[in-house]
Amino acid sequence: MMQRRSLIQAAGAAAATLGVPRLFAQEWPSGPVRIVVGFPPGGGTDALARVVAQKLTTMWNQQVIVENKGGVAGVLAAEYVSQQPSDGSTLLMAHINSHALAPSLQPKLRYSVERDFVPIVLVGVTPNLLIASPAQKAVTVNDIVAACKASPGTVSFGSAGAGSAQHLALEMFKLQAKVDALHVPYKGSGPLLADLMGGQIQYSFETMTAATPHVKSGRVLAVAQTRGKRVKGHPGVPTMQEQGFAGFEATTWYGLAGPGKLPASVAEKVNRDVNTVLAMPDVQEKLDTYGAEDGGGTQDKFKQFIATEIAKWAKVVKDGKVHVDT
């Protein structure tokens, strides 16, 4: 009953914010709001953006559209949003690739994460899933390490692009296991998964959000998950840590950000309303399925989180001597 009451209160609060004062109404966009996603449909970023957009459309009584702008592992979309008007009409589903990996991988990056973006809210942190195509014989981490040692540089791992979360998780794996493997970059998770299911590539540290439907249907095999503890959605899949890789933590994360001069009142409204969306039971259920945890909270929480991730992955890039051709 308590939960129902708080939901009714939240709904009342949401309704109250619709009667915004005139001053605020001038800052809020009158037309549709776009959430730009840096990957083609069929990936994790797209899936989570659509869940949020659908709820905000109802809550704001205003169209919230997901727009896909794939390329350079999410960097093109971030570059595009950084140059849009800071009026709340264009938001970015910011991602580990564009906001934590690119700063150390792309020396010619055309935006500064700190200067050109306003962090609004963390939507979720997911493990990656080390997945195998159904034809593979090596389906434990130790067996995959042994296969990499037996034929250095030939066991193939797909990623959503050079410099993507999947690519960097592979680099972390190579550093810890002291092996070499073949990195095969794609333009997003959709095409990567199609080739993995078809047996053209062998493995991937794929985002849990994108991999989950295919694991559930049995078209790919889940070998390990890459956060310290197992998530609710995949209780039967052991972590890398449980399989001998102490401290192996490679996540993919998603959060909303706006262009650098976004007014504080707009950022606060989006933060408040997305927190309401993330607390909805049906949204929570979807997030659990995708393994997306730790979402919501303040703008500052998201800002601090991004800073920590930038530092962590800069070290992997340096230690692994990772270079990305731009």
MILUMMAR-646188 format. One record per residue (C-alpha): residue in three letters; x, y, z. Coordinates in pm, 1 decimal, always signed. Layout:
MILUMMAR-646188
NUPA  palo        c1        c2        c3
NUPA   ALA         X         Y         Z
...
//
This chain:
MILUMMAR-646188
NUPA  palo        c1        c2        c3
NUPA   MET      +0.0      +0.0      +0.0
NUPA   MET    +285.7    +231.1     +95.1
NUPA   GLN    +445.3    +191.9    -245.9
NUPA   ARG    +115.2    +263.8    -419.0
NUPA   ARG     +68.8    +579.3    -211.4
NUPA   SER    +417.5    +709.1    -295.9
NUPA   LEU    +350.2    +637.3    -664.4
NUPA   ILE     +29.1    +839.1    -645.0
NUPA   GLN    +223.3   +1122.0    -477.7
NUPA   ALA    +489.0   +1101.4    -750.3
NUPA   ALA    +216.5   +1113.1   -1016.1
NUPA   GLY     +67.7   +1417.8    -840.7
NUPA   ALA    +407.6   +1587.3    -834.1
NUPA   ALA    +456.0   +1510.6   -1204.2
NUPA   ALA    +114.4   +1659.4   -1281.5
NUPA   ALA    +200.8   +1967.5   -1073.7
NUPA   THR    +518.3   +2028.4   -1273.9
NUPA   LEU    +308.9   +2038.5   -1591.7
NUPA   GLY    +154.3   +2363.2   -1466.0
NUPA   VAL    +498.4   +2527.1   -1487.7
NUPA   PRO    +530.1   +2900.2   -1416.0
NUPA   ARG    +556.6   +3124.4   -1722.8
NUPA   LEU    +921.9   +3207.7   -1660.8
NUPA   PHE   +1014.2   +2840.6   -1676.6
NUPA   ALA    +788.3   +2775.5   -1974.3
NUPA   GLN   +1007.6   +3010.9   -2179.4
NUPA   GLU   +1313.3   +2794.8   -2110.0
NUPA   TRP   +1140.7   +2464.8   -2180.5
NUPA   PRO   +1132.7   +2357.2   -2549.6
NUPA   SER    +788.7   +2386.5   -2709.2
NUPA   GLY    +846.7   +2125.4   -2981.8
NUPA   PRO    +955.6   +1760.7   -2962.1
NUPA   VAL   +1255.7   +1664.8   -2747.1
NUPA   ARG   +1518.5   +1443.4   -2910.2
NUPA   ILE   +1734.1   +1190.6   -2728.0
NUPA   VAL   +2028.8   +1122.6   -2957.3
NUPA   VAL   +2182.1    +772.8   -2945.2
NUPA   GLY   +2529.4    +712.7   -3089.5
NUPA   PHE   +2456.7    +362.9   -3221.2
NUPA   PRO   +2220.7    +190.7   -3465.0
NUPA   PRO   +1897.8     +34.0   -3332.5
NUPA   GLY   +1942.6    -312.7   -3177.6
NUPA   GLY   +2201.5    -211.2   -2917.8
NUPA   GLY   +2179.8    -141.0   -2546.4
NUPA   THR   +2193.8    +238.7   -2563.9
NUPA   ASP   +1901.0    +241.3   -2804.9
NUPA   ALA   +1695.2      -0.8   -2592.0
NUPA   LEU   +1733.1    +204.9   -2271.5
NUPA   ALA   +1676.4    +537.4   -2449.3
NUPA   ARG   +1345.4    +407.5   -2586.9
NUPA   VAL   +1224.2    +294.2   -2243.3
NUPA   VAL   +1293.8    +643.4   -2100.7
NUPA   ALA   +1160.6    +833.0   -2406.2
NUPA   GLN    +829.4    +648.1   -2401.3
NUPA   LYS    +765.9    +733.9   -2034.2
NUPA   LEU    +872.9   +1098.2   -2070.1
NUPA   THR    +642.1   +1141.2   -2372.2
NUPA   THR    +347.1   +1048.1   -2148.1
NUPA   MET    +471.0   +1245.7   -1848.7
NUPA   TRP    +544.2   +1565.9   -2041.7
NUPA   ASN    +255.1   +1529.6   -2284.1
NUPA   GLN    +515.4   +1615.1   -2545.8
NUPA   GLN    +687.0   +1396.8   -2801.2
NUPA   VAL   +1024.9   +1256.4   -2697.9
NUPA   ILE   +1195.5   +1100.1   -2998.1
NUPA   VAL   +1498.3    +871.0   -3008.1
NUPA   GLU   +1730.0    +962.4   -3295.2
NUPA   ASN   +2010.0    +721.8   -3397.9
NUPA   LYS   +2337.9    +874.1   -3518.6
NUPA   GLY   +2590.8    +589.9   -3533.9
NUPA   GLY   +2963.2    +627.4   -3594.5
NUPA   VAL   +3304.3    +631.0   -3421.9
NUPA   ALA   +3170.0    +420.2   -3130.7
NUPA   GLY   +2925.1    +689.1   -3018.9
NUPA   VAL   +3160.8    +985.9   -3058.7
NUPA   LEU   +2986.3   +1135.8   -3365.2
NUPA   ALA   +2656.8   +1164.2   -3175.7
NUPA   ALA   +2828.4   +1330.4   -2878.2
NUPA   GLU   +3004.5   +1575.6   -3110.2
NUPA   TYR   +2671.1   +1655.4   -3275.9
NUPA   VAL   +2484.7   +1715.5   -2946.9
NUPA   SER   +2768.1   +1932.3   -2809.9
NUPA   GLN   +2696.9   +2174.9   -3098.0
NUPA   GLN   +2315.5   +2184.7   -3058.4
NUPA   PRO   +2123.7   +2470.3   -2891.8
NUPA   SER   +2126.4   +2440.7   -2511.3
NUPA   ASP   +1748.1   +2471.9   -2480.9
NUPA   GLY   +1656.5   +2118.6   -2373.8
NUPA   SER   +1529.0   +2016.8   -2719.6
NUPA   THR   +1831.3   +1789.9   -2783.4
NUPA   LEU   +1974.8   +1554.6   -2521.7
NUPA   LEU   +2236.4   +1281.8   -2554.0
NUPA   MET   +2218.8    +929.8   -2416.4
NUPA   ALA   +2579.1    +966.6   -2302.6
NUPA   HIS   +2774.7    +646.7   -2288.8
NUPA   ILE   +3101.5    +508.7   -2154.6
NUPA   ASN   +3245.2    +529.9   -2509.0
NUPA   SER   +3180.9    +899.3   -2568.8
NUPA   HIS   +3226.8   +1019.1   -2210.6
NUPA   ALA   +3498.0    +798.6   -2053.5
NUPA   LEU   +3693.7    +614.6   -2323.9
NUPA   ALA   +3713.9    +873.3   -2603.8
NUPA   PRO   +3902.7   +1137.2   -2398.2
NUPA   SER   +4209.1    +910.8   -2372.4
NUPA   LEU   +4167.4    +729.3   -2705.7
NUPA   GLN   +4087.7   +1015.3   -2942.8
NUPA   PRO   +4354.5   +1285.4   -2934.9
NUPA   LYS   +4157.2   +1488.6   -3191.1
NUPA   LEU   +3829.3   +1480.4   -2997.6
NUPA   ARG   +3621.9   +1784.7   -3096.5
NUPA   TYR   +3450.1   +1824.4   -2759.0
NUPA   SER   +3545.6   +1839.5   -2394.7
NUPA   VAL   +3334.6   +1616.1   -2169.5
NUPA   GLU   +3362.8   +1868.6   -1883.8
NUPA   ARG   +3305.9   +2189.1   -2082.5
NUPA   ASP   +3062.8   +2091.8   -2356.9
NUPA   PHE   +2815.5   +1878.8   -2160.7
NUPA   VAL   +2591.4   +1910.7   -1857.3
NUPA   PRO   +2555.4   +1570.2   -1685.1
NUPA   ILE   +2184.1   +1524.8   -1604.0
NUPA   VAL   +2130.4   +1175.0   -1464.6
NUPA   LEU   +2290.3    +831.1   -1468.4
NUPA   VAL   +2037.9    +587.5   -1621.6
NUPA   GLY   +2218.3    +261.8   -1545.7
NUPA   VAL   +2546.7     +74.3   -1514.7
NUPA   THR   +2552.5    -272.6   -1668.8
NUPA   PRO   +2812.3    -547.5   -1674.4
NUPA   ASN   +2932.0    -668.8   -2008.4
NUPA   LEU   +2867.1   -1033.1   -2083.6
NUPA   LEU   +3145.8   -1239.9   -2228.7
NUPA   ILE   +2945.8   -1432.5   -2487.9
NUPA   ALA   +3037.9   -1710.6   -2727.1
NUPA   SER   +2889.3   -1812.9   -3060.1
NUPA   PRO   +2698.2   -2142.4   -3025.3
NUPA   ALA   +2961.7   -2333.6   -3225.1
NUPA   GLN   +3244.9   -2268.1   -2975.7
NUPA   LYS   +3401.4   -2554.2   -2778.2
NUPA   ALA   +3579.3   -2322.9   -2530.7
NUPA   VAL   +3297.8   -2187.9   -2310.4
NUPA   THR   +3472.5   -2115.3   -1979.6
NUPA   VAL   +3710.9   -1825.4   -1925.1
NUPA   ASN   +4002.2   -2063.2   -1859.7
NUPA   ASP   +3933.8   -2252.7   -2182.9
NUPA   ILE   +3919.7   -1925.4   -2379.3
NUPA   VAL   +4252.7   -1817.3   -2223.9
NUPA   ALA   +4401.3   -2155.0   -2321.1
NUPA   ALA   +4270.3   -2116.7   -2679.8
NUPA   CYS   +4423.5   -1766.5   -2702.8
NUPA   LYS   +4757.4   -1900.6   -2575.1
NUPA   ALA   +4748.8   -2192.1   -2820.4
NUPA   SER   +4692.0   -1966.0   -3123.9
NUPA   PRO   +4801.1   -1610.8   -3036.6
NUPA   GLY   +4623.7   -1334.1   -3226.0
NUPA   THR   +4369.1   -1556.2   -3402.3
NUPA   VAL   +4081.2   -1607.8   -3154.3
NUPA   SER   +3830.1   -1339.9   -3261.1
NUPA   PHE   +3643.5   -1094.7   -3036.3
NUPA   GLY   +3389.5    -857.0   -3188.1
NUPA   SER   +3321.6    -504.3   -3059.8
NUPA   ALA   +3079.6    -220.7   -3140.7
NUPA   GLY   +3371.8     -23.3   -3284.9
NUPA   ALA   +3736.1     +62.8   -3220.0
NUPA   GLY   +3748.2    +241.8   -2885.9
NUPA   SER   +3414.9     +98.7   -2768.2
NUPA   ALA   +3338.1     -52.0   -2426.5
NUPA   GLN   +3360.3    -402.8   -2575.8
NUPA   HIS   +3702.1    -323.7   -2724.6
NUPA   LEU   +3837.4    -187.1   -2393.7
NUPA   ALA   +3698.4    -482.7   -2195.2
NUPA   LEU   +3891.1    -707.7   -2437.2
NUPA   GLU   +4207.8    -500.4   -2380.4
NUPA   MET   +4164.2    -537.5   -2003.9
NUPA   PHE   +4120.7    -914.1   -2050.9
NUPA   LYS   +4434.5    -937.0   -2267.1
NUPA   LEU   +4635.9    -743.6   -2004.7
NUPA   GLN   +4515.9    -961.1   -1713.7
NUPA   ALA   +4533.5   -1296.0   -1895.9
NUPA   LYS   +4860.7   -1202.5   -2071.5
NUPA   VAL   +4726.3   -1322.0   -2407.1
NUPA   ASP   +4683.6   -1183.6   -2756.3
NUPA   ALA   +4354.0   -1203.5   -2948.3
NUPA   LEU   +4203.6   -1069.7   -3270.0
NUPA   HIS   +3986.2    -759.1   -3229.4
NUPA   VAL   +3709.3    -729.6   -3492.9
NUPA   PRO   +3534.9    -387.4   -3477.3
NUPA   TYR   +3178.6    -337.6   -3606.7
NUPA   LYS   +2954.6     -29.9   -3641.1
NUPA   GLY   +2745.2    -113.6   -3335.0
NUPA   SER   +2616.1    -413.3   -3141.2
NUPA   GLY   +2341.3    -504.9   -3391.4
NUPA   PRO   +2577.8    -613.6   -3672.5
NUPA   LEU   +2826.7    -763.1   -3423.5
NUPA   LEU   +2558.7    -991.1   -3272.9
NUPA   ALA   +2437.9   -1100.2   -3617.8
NUPA   ASP   +2790.9   -1215.8   -3707.6
NUPA   LEU   +2846.2   -1379.9   -3368.4
NUPA   MET   +2522.2   -1578.5   -3402.9
NUPA   GLY   +2624.1   -1667.8   -3757.4
NUPA   GLY   +2964.4   -1794.6   -3637.3
NUPA   GLN   +3174.6   -1538.8   -3830.8
NUPA   ILE   +3334.4   -1430.7   -3501.0
NUPA   GLN   +3385.0   -1634.7   -3185.5
NUPA   TYR   +3343.2   -1412.1   -2878.3
NUPA   SER   +3255.4   -1065.5   -2754.8
NUPA   PHE   +3248.1    -871.3   -2429.3
NUPA   GLU   +2906.7    -745.3   -2537.6
NUPA   THR   +2688.1    -506.3   -2340.4
NUPA   MET   +2445.0    -700.3   -2123.9
NUPA   THR   +2153.4    -492.4   -2254.0
NUPA   ALA   +2217.1    -591.7   -2615.4
NUPA   ALA   +2324.0    -952.0   -2544.2
NUPA   THR   +2044.9   -1051.6   -2301.7
NUPA   PRO   +1763.1   -1127.1   -2551.4
NUPA   HIS   +1996.9   -1355.0   -2751.0
NUPA   VAL   +2129.2   -1530.8   -2438.8
NUPA   LYS   +1769.5   -1590.4   -2321.5
NUPA   SER   +1672.8   -1733.4   -2661.9
NUPA   GLY   +1981.7   -1960.6   -2663.8
NUPA   ARG   +2132.5   -1809.0   -2979.5
NUPA   VAL   +2450.1   -1710.3   -2795.5
NUPA   LEU   +2616.0   -1857.4   -2485.0
NUPA   ALA   +2695.1   -1650.7   -2175.9
NUPA   VAL   +3041.5   -1731.4   -2036.1
NUPA   ALA   +3094.1   -1461.5   -1771.8
NUPA   GLN   +2973.7   -1122.1   -1650.1
NUPA   THR   +3206.9    -834.0   -1578.2
NUPA   ARG   +3102.1    -661.6   -1254.9
NUPA   GLY   +3218.5    -755.2    -905.9
NUPA   LYS   +2887.1    -921.8    -818.1
NUPA   ARG   +2628.3   -1106.7   -1024.4
NUPA   VAL   +2327.3    -900.4   -1133.1
NUPA   LYS   +1964.2    -997.4   -1067.7
NUPA   GLY   +1891.0   -1055.6   -1435.7
NUPA   HIS   +2164.4   -1322.1   -1480.8
NUPA   PRO   +2202.2   -1500.2   -1146.3
NUPA   GLY   +2340.9   -1816.4   -1311.6
NUPA   VAL   +2630.2   -1652.5   -1498.5
NUPA   PRO   +2957.1   -1638.0   -1298.3
NUPA   THR   +3162.9   -1318.2   -1282.3
NUPA   MET   +3511.7   -1284.5   -1430.1
NUPA   GLN   +3629.2   -1245.9   -1070.5
NUPA   GLU   +3479.0   -1585.5    -976.3
NUPA   GLN   +3669.9   -1736.9   -1269.2
NUPA   GLY   +4008.5   -1620.3   -1150.0
NUPA   PHE   +4023.1   -1257.5   -1268.1
NUPA   ALA   +4048.5   -1061.4    -943.3
NUPA   GLY   +3916.8    -705.1    -965.8
NUPA   PHE   +3801.0    -743.4   -1328.2
NUPA   GLU   +3532.9    -476.2   -1361.2
NUPA   ALA   +3439.1    -357.9   -1711.0
NUPA   THR   +3099.8    -196.0   -1729.6
NUPA   THR   +2894.1     -20.7   -1990.5
NUPA   TRP   +2692.1    +271.9   -1866.8
NUPA   TYR   +2434.1    +512.5   -1994.0
NUPA   GLY   +2311.6    +851.7   -1877.1
NUPA   LEU   +2142.0   +1163.4   -2005.1
NUPA   ALA   +2348.7   +1472.7   -2075.5
NUPA   GLY   +2268.5   +1804.1   -2243.0
NUPA   PRO   +2476.8   +2058.7   -2435.6
NUPA   GLY   +2717.1   +2265.6   -2222.6
NUPA   LYS   +2501.3   +2573.9   -2161.2
NUPA   LEU   +2182.7   +2388.0   -2065.2
NUPA   PRO   +1996.1   +2604.2   -1810.0
NUPA   ALA   +2005.3   +2465.8   -1454.2
NUPA   SER   +1623.0   +2473.3   -1434.7
NUPA   VAL   +1592.2   +2246.7   -1741.6
NUPA   ALA   +1860.1   +2003.7   -1619.6
NUPA   GLU   +1692.1   +1985.9   -1276.4
NUPA   LYS   +1349.3   +1915.8   -1427.4
NUPA   VAL   +1484.9   +1636.0   -1652.1
NUPA   ASN   +1681.8   +1490.7   -1358.5
NUPA   ARG   +1372.6   +1490.7   -1134.8
NUPA   ASP   +1143.2   +1339.3   -1398.6
NUPA   VAL   +1390.0   +1070.1   -1510.0
NUPA   ASN   +1434.7    +970.3   -1144.3
NUPA   THR   +1054.4    +929.7   -1129.7
NUPA   VAL   +1063.8    +716.1   -1448.3
NUPA   LEU   +1346.9    +494.5   -1318.8
NUPA   ALA   +1146.5    +422.1   -1001.6
NUPA   MET    +841.5    +292.5   -1194.1
NUPA   PRO    +795.3     -83.4   -1132.3
NUPA   ASP    +766.3    -175.0   -1502.4
NUPA   VAL   +1079.9     +26.6   -1586.5
NUPA   GLN   +1263.4    -129.4   -1291.1
NUPA   GLU   +1168.3    -472.9   -1426.1
NUPA   LYS   +1313.9    -389.8   -1769.5
NUPA   LEU   +1632.6    -249.4   -1613.1
NUPA   ASP   +1674.0    -570.3   -1406.5
NUPA   THR   +1644.0    -779.9   -1722.8
NUPA   TYR   +1918.8    -574.7   -1885.7
NUPA   GLY   +2135.2    -585.5   -1572.7
NUPA   ALA   +2119.4    -204.2   -1550.5
NUPA   GLU   +2173.3    -104.9   -1187.0
NUPA   ASP   +2270.1    +203.5    -980.7
NUPA   GLY   +2076.8    +448.2   -1203.8
NUPA   GLY   +1912.0    +767.2   -1079.0
NUPA   GLY   +2037.8   +1010.8    -819.0
NUPA   THR   +2174.6   +1361.2    -847.8
NUPA   GLN   +2351.2   +1540.8   -1130.4
NUPA   ASP   +2660.2   +1555.2    -911.8
NUPA   LYS   +2661.4   +1177.2    -863.5
NUPA   PHE   +2671.9   +1136.2   -1243.5
NUPA   LYS   +2943.9   +1401.7   -1278.4
NUPA   GLN   +3169.8   +1233.2   -1018.5
NUPA   PHE   +3106.2    +891.2   -1174.2
NUPA   ILE   +3219.6   +1014.8   -1518.6
NUPA   ALA   +3540.3   +1162.3   -1369.2
NUPA   THR   +3626.4    +829.5   -1199.0
NUPA   GLU   +3565.2    +632.3   -1520.9
NUPA   ILE   +3780.5    +868.4   -1732.7
NUPA   ALA   +4075.1    +811.3   -1494.7
NUPA   LYS   +4026.8    +433.0   -1474.6
NUPA   TRP   +4016.8    +373.2   -1850.5
NUPA   ALA   +4301.1    +615.1   -1925.6
NUPA   LYS   +4519.7    +371.7   -1729.4
NUPA   VAL   +4401.5     +67.5   -1933.3
NUPA   VAL   +4464.3    +259.4   -2257.7
NUPA   LYS   +4816.4    +348.6   -2139.2
NUPA   ASP   +4907.0      +5.5   -1996.5
NUPA   GLY   +4761.0    -180.7   -2296.4
NUPA   LYS   +4916.6     +67.4   -2544.9
NUPA   VAL   +4574.7     +87.4   -2710.2
NUPA   HIS   +4559.6    +297.4   -3026.6
NUPA   VAL   +4253.7    +374.7   -3231.9
NUPA   ASP   +4285.1    +498.0   -3589.8
NUPA   THR   +4062.1    +801.2   -3621.1
//
